[in-house]
Amino acid sequence: MDVISVIRTKRDKGELSPEQIDWVIDAYTRGVVADEQMSALAMAILLNGMNRTEIARWTAAMIASGERMNFDALSRPTADKHSTGGVGDKITLPLAPLVAACGAAVPQLSGRGLGHTGGTLDKLESIPGWRALLSNEEMLHVLDTTGAVICAAGDGLAPADKKLYALRDVTGTVEAIPLIASSIMSKKIAEGTGSLVLDVKVGTGAFMKNIEDARELARTMVGLGTDSGVKTVALLTDMSTPLGLTAGNALEVRESVEVLAGGGPKDVVDLTIALAAEMLAAAGIKDADPAKALADGSAMDVWRRMIAAQGGDPDATLPVAREQHVVTAPSTGVLTRLDAYDIGIAAWRLGAGRARKEDPVQAGAGVELHAKPGDTVTAGQPLLTLHTDTPEKFDYALKSLSEAWDIAPEGTAFTPNPIVLDRIA
Ligand code: URA
């Protein structure tokens, strides 16, 4: 095998053979294929695509690059959820303990934020003492004793994807459906979950800007999971506006705790319950009522045990940013658009996100929303509050908000998008 012939095959719109795929993934993981060669191949894949056979083999080769976990010893069925990423997407925080409270084991290997999308681990790290890095034994122990664990994936899980994802991130090759699908599913299949619910985000704040691309990504991932024996279902959900009323690490933890306490914004509650119902059905758990488990405090009990088992103090005061800046509505009328991407960029610029993997994040930074599309607003009322420890960033953040909303004349009829747009099984 030589890498140049593999690159040429895809550059010339050919089909990669199983042997070419196995070899190139293994050789790249071992450092025999160089980053610049893999970048050329990733760009050829982005431009010319891969068929289902190639994507399945590519995924299998990435799984084979590392270890596979196994949860067979647990007494409960396993159910996991993966979101393709969005703004204000804190759903994993209430969802994992909720589904555990209803009888499943939830091994939630999560990631950090990059660019305008937030990361679950960054959010949880704003809880004093909480640890994202667990050994496999610690992870199994937390899962077994509390029913849910949210932690970082170990280095041994799909190492080919770790290397390739970091490369794609700096070579403009993230947005390729075959590469996104194989990246996500290799980690989920290697993780060993019995069932998986995918939350495929659609809209300005998501990777997939339109519903057709999102359907294609969802169908590809559902096919990969099903073929590997993982019961997989996808919901396509709206990401044209941020989820809930907060985007930022500690701000989103606070909102998640409100949901676990039986309150919280309606869109966050509705999506949490919709995903919980899908996870429980996929895990074969009947007769559980996620709405009841939120209302009666049993999900909150699991949350408190899960946070404490990972070193966190569930009663600790969450960090608050040192400075705030209020943005007011310029006119009276109906808010018809509050753009997820623009809000995500503002939160990132305020310090909630990172530009490079190794950058620190500010726990208290982010954006708080005081209105959502469909609400009537009055000129001069607070629309957003920006939070940061570094007030010199306000101007830069405000620039990303210059076209972030539309306000239509009072009385304009407007129906916001439903949160769940489609389901692919
Ligand atoms: N998340 C992943 O894990 N991989 C991708 O390629 C995109 C999002």
Boltz pocket constraint, residues with backbone or C-beta under 6 A from the ligand:
constraints:
  - pocket:
      binder: B
      contacts: [[A, 83], [A, 84], [A, 85], [A, 165], [A, 174], [A, 179], [A, 180], [A, 181], [A, 183], [A, 184]]
      max_distance: 6.0
